Amino acid sequence: MSEIGNGSHSDLERKASSDIVDLNIKQKTCTSSEERKSDRTKLFLSLFSLGLSMFVTALDVLIVGTIIDTVCNSFGDYTKSGWIVTGYSLPNALFSLLWGRLSATLGPRISVVSCILLFEAGSLISALASSMNMLIAGRVVAGVGGSGLQTLSLVIGCQLVSEKSRPLVLSLLNCTFAVASIAGPFLGGAFTTHVTWRWCFYINLPIGGLAIATFMCFYNPEGVNLRKKSGKAIKKFLGFRLNRTSPGKLLQHILFGFDIISFALFTAGWLLFLLALTFGGQTHPWKSGIVISFIIVGFLLIVLSLVYDFQVFERMKTRSEFRPLLSWRLMSQKSILFANFTGFFSTIAYNVQMIYSVQFFQLVCGFSAWKAGLHLIPILISTVVFSIVSGILVKKAGQIKPPLLFGSAMGVLGGGLMMMLDNTSSKHTQIGVLILPGVALGFVLPSALIACHVQLDKTNVTYEADMLETTSVNALLKSLGTTLGSILSTMVFSTSVHNKMRHSNLRLDDYNTVDNIASYRMNHFDGARSEMGYMLSDSIKNAFWMALGSSAIAFLCSIFVSKRKIEL
C-alpha cells in the first residue's frame, strides 16, 4: 500500500510539474504573441505618422495652387505670385541632402520632430501673413521643414522593415502624394470660397500636430529618453565643448561634417539657374544680361559643387569619418545613377502632365477649378493603385528592373496618348488618356529607390550612411524634378502663347503677359473651338511634348539599371 501511495504521490508531483511547465510555456507564448502584436501596432502607427507627414507636405504644395490669384488680390501684389510656390519648392528640394546629414548626427527621431516643428512654424507664419513678403518668408521656412520630412520619412520607413517589405512600404508612402493631389484642389477651393485662403495654411497645424504626437509616442527604436538623447545629440551636433575645443576645430567640424561649402555652392547654383528660367521671357527677355548671367553662373556653381565633392573634399577633410554630401563612390555606380535619373525624368513628366491637364480643363474647356480637379481623378487613382501593385509585385517576386522598365515604358505610351488631349477631344478621351501617366509613376517611384538600395554592400561598415545618402539623393532629384518640370513647362507654354499671339488676329494690347491672357480667357470665355481656344490648346500640347521627351529619357535610363534582386 505504501508503494502504491508513494507511486501515486510521485505521479501527482510529475503531473503538477508538467502542468506548471505547460502553464509557463503558455504564458511565454501568450507574452510573445502580445509582444508581436504590440510591435506590429507600433510599426503601423509609426508608418502612419510618416505617411501623415508626407501627406501634409504634399498637400501644402497642391492646395496653394488653387489660391494664388486670391492671395495676390488680397495683398494687391501680383509681381511676386510665382514665389508663393517657388519659395516652398526650392528649399524643399535643396535641403534634402543636408537633412540626411543632420539625421545621421542628431538621430532620426529628433530630426523628424525638428522638421515638423519647422514646417508648422512656416505654415503659421503664412497663415498670419500681413504682406506678400511675410507670406513668402513663411513658405521658405515651411519648405525647409518639408524637405526633411520627405527625405527622412522614406529613410525611416526603409529602416523599420526588412528589405523584402521595403517596396510595399515605399509604395504606400508614395501614395500619400496622390491622395494629397486629390484633396488639395478640393480643400483649396472650399476654403477660398466658403471661409478664407488662410485656412489653407491653418489646416497644416492639426495634421502636423497629430503626426508629431503619433511619431513621438510610437517611434523609439532605441528605447531611450528623448531628453537625454537630445542633450547628447546637441553635443554631438556641436562636436565640441566650449572649454576644450578651439573655434578652429569647431569650424572644421561644421565645414566638413556637414559639407557646408558644397551645399552653399549647390544651393546658390540651382537658385540662380531656376531664377533665370523663371524670369526669362517673362519679366526679362531671354537675351538680357541678367538672364544669361544667371544661367551661366548658376551652371558653373553646380558643376563646381560636384567637382568639390568628387575630387577636392577627400584631400581637404581633416578627419577620416567626414564624408561629402555626394560621394563619388556611390554616384559613380551605374545602376544608382540611372535609377535616380529614371525617377527624376519620370517626375518631371508627371508634374507637367498634372499641371497642364488642369490648365487644359480650365483655359480650353472653361471648367471651374473644382470641376478641373474632378477630371484629375483618373490619373490620381491609377497612381495610387499601381503604386501599391508595384510594391506587392516587387515584394513577392524580388524583381526590380521589370517593374521599372514597365513603368517607364507606360510613361512613354501615356505621354504619346496625352497628345490626343485638345479642344476637339471627346469626354471619353479626356478621361482615358490620363490613366497611363499615373500607372507609370506608380511603378517607377518605389522601384527606382529600391533599385538604388540593392546596389549597396550590406557588409560595409558605412551601409547605414550609404543608404541614408542614396535616399537623400533620390528625394533631392524627385523634388528637383517637380520644381524643374513646373518651371520648364511654364517656359514652354509661355513662349508658345506669345509666339502664337503675334501671328493671330487677336488684339489684346492690355494683356501682354500669359497670366493676363489666362485671366482674360477665364473672364471672357468664348468656347473651346474659338481662335483663342485653339491657340491655348496648341500651347498646352507643346508642354505635353516636353513631358513625352522626359518620359522617353526616363525609359532609356531604366534600360541601364542592373537586374539585381532583393532578398526574399
Residue pairs with C-beta under 8 A, 6 or more apart in sequence:
41 218
42 218
42 219
43 160
43 161
45 214
45 217
45 218
46 156
46 160
46 214
46 215
46 218
46 219
47 157
47 160
47 169
47 172
47 173
48 214
49 211
49 212
49 214
49 215
49 218
49 219
50 153
50 156
50 157
50 173
50 215
51 153
51 172
51 173
51 175
51 176
52 176
52 207
52 210
52 211
52 214
53 112
53 115
53 116
53 149
53 153
53 208
53 211
53 215
54 149
54 150
54 153
54 173
54 176
54 177
55 176
55 179
55 180
55 207
56 119
56 149
56 180
56 204
56 207
56 208
56 211
57 92
57 119
57 146
57 149
57 150
58 176
58 177
58 180
58 181
58 184
59 180
59 183
59 184
59 187
59 203
59 204
59 207
60 88
60 119
60 123
60 142
60 146
60 201
60 204
61 85
61 88
61 89
61 92
61 180
61 184
61 482
62 180
62 181
62 183
62 184
62 185
62 188
63 183
63 184
63 185
63 187
63 188
63 200
63 203
64 84
64 85
64 88
64 188
64 200
65 85
65 184
65 185
65 188
65 358
66 184
66 185
66 188
66 189
66 192
66 200
66 369
66 373
67 188
67 191
67 192
67 197
67 200
68 81
68 84
68 85
69 81
69 519
70 192
70 197
71 81
71 84
71 132
71 135
71 197
72 78
72 80
72 81
72 132
74 197
75 131
75 132
75 135
77 132
78 515
79 283
80 132
80 133
80 136
81 515
82 278
83 136
83 139
84 135
84 136
84 139
85 486
86 274
86 278
86 483
86 487
87 136
87 137
87 139
87 140
87 143
88 139
88 140
88 142
88 143
88 146
89 143
89 479
89 482
89 483
89 486
90 143
90 270
90 271
90 274
90 483
91 140
91 143
91 144
91 147
92 143
92 144
92 146
92 147
92 150
92 479
92 483
93 147
93 270
93 476
93 479
93 480
93 482
93 483
94 147
94 266
94 267
94 270
94 271
94 476
95 143
95 144
95 147
95 148
96 147
96 148
96 150
96 151
96 472
96 473
96 475
96 476
96 479
97 263
97 266
97 325
97 326
97 472
97 473
97 476
98 258
98 263
98 325
99 111
99 115
99 147
99 148
99 151
99 152
99 472
100 151
100 152
100 155
100 325
100 468
100 469
100 471
100 472
101 257
101 258
101 259
101 325
101 472
102 111
102 148
102 237
102 258
103 111
103 148
103 151
103 152
103 155
103 468
104 465
104 468
105 233
105 236
105 237
105 257
105 258
106 114
106 233
106 236
106 237
107 222
107 229
107 233
108 152
108 155
108 156
108 159
109 215
109 216
109 219
109 220
109 222
109 226
109 229
110 226
110 229
110 230
110 233
111 148
111 152
112 148
112 149
112 152
112 153
112 156
112 215
112 219
113 212
113 215
113 216
114 145
114 148
115 145
115 146
115 147
115 148
115 149
115 152
116 145
116 149
116 208
116 211
116 212
116 215
117 145
117 212
118 141
118 142
118 144
118 145
118 148
119 142
119 145
119 146
119 149
119 204
119 208
120 145
120 204
120 205
120 208
120 209
121 141
121 142
121 145
122 138
122 139
122 140
122 141
122 142
122 143
122 144
122 145
123 138
123 142
123 201
123 202
123 204
123 205
123 208
124 138
124 201
124 205
125 134
125 135
125 137
125 138
125 141
125 142
126 135
126 138
126 139
126 142
126 201
127 138
127 198
127 199
127 201
127 202
128 134
128 198
129 135
129 138
138 201
142 204
147 475
147 479
150 475
150 478
150 479
151 471
151 472
151 475
151 476
153 173
154 170
154 173
154 449
154 471
154 474
154 475
155 467
155 468
155 471
155 472
156 219
157 166
157 169
157 170
157 173
158 166
158 169
158 170
158 453
158 467
158 471
159 221
160 169
160 221
161 169
163 453
163 454
163 566
163 567
164 395
164 398
164 566
164 567
164 568
165 395
166 450
166 453
166 566
167 390
167 391
167 392
167 393
167 394
167 395
167 400
167 446
167 447
167 450
167 566
168 388
168 391
168 392
168 394
168 395
169 391
170 391
170 445
170 446
170 449
170 450
171 387
171 388
171 390
171 391
171 392
171 442
171 446
172 387
172 388
172 391
174 387
174 442
174 445
174 446
175 383
175 384
175 387
175 388
177 383
178 380
178 381
178 383
178 384
178 387
178 438
179 380
179 384
181 354
181 376
181 380
181 383
182 373
182 376
182 377
182 380
185 358
185 369
185 370
185 372
185 373
185 376
186 370
186 373
187 200
187 203
188 200
188 369
189 369
189 370
189 373
191 197
191 199
191 200
191 203
192 200
216 226
220 226
222 229
235 241
238 250
238 253
239 245
239 249
239 250
239 253
239 254
239 257
240 249
240 250
240 253
252 318
252 319
254 260
255 261
256 313
256 316
256 317
256 318
256 319
256 322
257 322
259 309
259 313
259 323
259 324
259 325
261 308
262 305
262 308
262 309
262 313
262 324
262 325
262 326
263 305
263 325
265 301
265 302
265 304
265 305
265 308
266 301
266 302
266 305
266 306
266 325
268 298
268 301
269 297
269 298
269 299
269 300
269 301
269 302
269 303
269 304
269 305
270 298
270 302
270 480
271 298
272 294
272 295
272 297
272 298
272 301
273 294
273 295
273 298
273 299
273 302
274 298
274 483
274 484
274 487
275 294
275 298
276 290
276 291
276 292
276 294
276 295
276 298
277 295
277 487
277 488
277 491
278 487
278 490
279 290
279 291
279 294
280 286
280 291
280 491
281 491
281 494
281 495
281 498
282 494
282 513
282 514
284 290
284 291
285 291
306 326
308 324
309 324
309 325
309 326
309 327
309 328
310 324
310 326
310 328
310 331
311 328
313 322
313 324
314 324
323 462
323 465
323 469
325 469
325 472
326 469
326 473
327 466
327 469
330 336
330 466
330 469
330 470
330 473
331 337
331 473
333 455
334 560
334 562
335 451
335 452
335 455
335 560
335 561
335 562
335 564
336 451
336 452
336 455
336 470
338 557
338 558
338 559
338 560
338 561
339 404
339 448
339 449
339 451
339 452
339 557
339 558
339 561
340 448
340 452
340 473
340 474
340 477
341 477
341 553
341 554
341 557
342 404
342 408
342 444
342 448
342 554
342 557
342 558
342 561
343 444
343 445
343 448
343 449
343 474
343 477
343 478
343 481
343 554
344 477
344 478
344 480
344 481
344 554
345 481
345 550
345 551
345 553
345 554
345 557
346 407
346 408
346 411
346 440
346 441
346 444
346 445
346 448
346 481
346 550
346 551
346 554
347 441
347 445
347 477
347 478
347 481
347 482
347 485
348 481
348 482
348 484
348 485
348 488
348 547
348 550
349 411
349 415
349 437
349 440
349 485
349 547
349 548
349 550
349 551
349 554
350 411
350 437
350 440
350 441
350 485
350 547
351 481
351 482
351 485
351 486
351 489
352 485
352 486
352 488
352 489
352 543
352 544
352 546
352 547
352 550
353 379
353 414
353 415
353 418
353 434
353 437
353 544
353 547
354 376
354 379
355 485
355 486
355 489
355 543
356 489
356 493
356 540
356 543
356 544
356 547
357 375
357 376
357 379
357 421
357 434
358 369
358 372
358 373
358 376
359 493
359 540
360 421
360 537
360 540
361 367
361 371
361 372
361 375
361 430
362 368
362 369
362 372
362 522
363 518
363 521
363 522
363 536
363 540
364 422
364 423
364 528
364 533
364 536
364 537
364 540
365 372
365 423
365 528
366 525
366 527
366 528
367 375
375 430
375 431
375 434
376 434
378 431
378 432
378 434
378 435
378 438
379 434
379 435
379 437
379 438
380 438
381 438
382 434
382 435
382 436
382 437
382 438
382 439
382 442
383 438
383 439
383 441
383 442
384 438
384 442
385 442
386 438
386 439
386 442
386 443
387 441
387 442
387 443
387 445
387 446
388 442
389 442
389 443
390 403
390 407
390 442
390 443
390 446
390 447
391 446
393 399
393 403
394 400
394 403
394 446
394 447
394 450
394 566
398 565
398 566
398 567
398 568
399 563
399 565
400 447
400 450
400 451
400 454
400 561
400 564
400 565
400 566
401 451
401 558
401 561
401 562
401 563
403 443
403 447
404 443
404 444
404 447
404 448
404 451
404 558
404 561
405 555
405 558
405 559
406 443
407 439
407 440
407 441
407 442
407 443
407 444
407 447
407 558
408 440
408 443
408 444
408 551
408 554
408 555
408 557
408 558
409 555
410 436
410 439
410 440
410 443
411 436
411 437
411 440
411 441
411 444
411 551
411 554
411 555
412 548
412 551
412 552
412 555
413 436
414 433
414 435
414 436
414 437
414 439
414 440
414 551
415 437
415 544
415 547
415 548
415 550
415 551
415 552
416 548
417 432
417 433
417 436
418 433
418 434
418 437
418 544
418 547
418 548
419 541
419 544
419 545
419 548
420 429
420 433
421 429
421 430
421 433
421 540
421 541
421 544
422 537
422 538
422 541
423 528
423 529
423 533
423 534
423 536
423 537
424 528
424 529
425 433
440 551
444 554
444 558
445 478
448 474
449 470
449 471
449 474
450 566
451 561
451 562
451 564
452 470
452 471
452 473
452 474
453 467
453 470
453 471
454 564
454 565
454 566
455 562
455 564
456 463
456 466
456 467
456 470
457 463
457 466
460 466
485 547
485 550
488 546
489 543
489 546
489 547
492 542
492 543
492 546
493 514
493 539
493 540
493 542
493 543
494 514
496 538
496 539
496 542
496 543
497 514
497 517
497 535
497 536
497 539
498 514
500 535
500 538
500 539
501 508
501 517
501 535
504 531
504 535
505 531
506 531
506 532
506 535
508 516
508 517
508 520
510 516
511 517
511 519
511 520
521 532
521 536
526 532
526 533
527 533
528 537
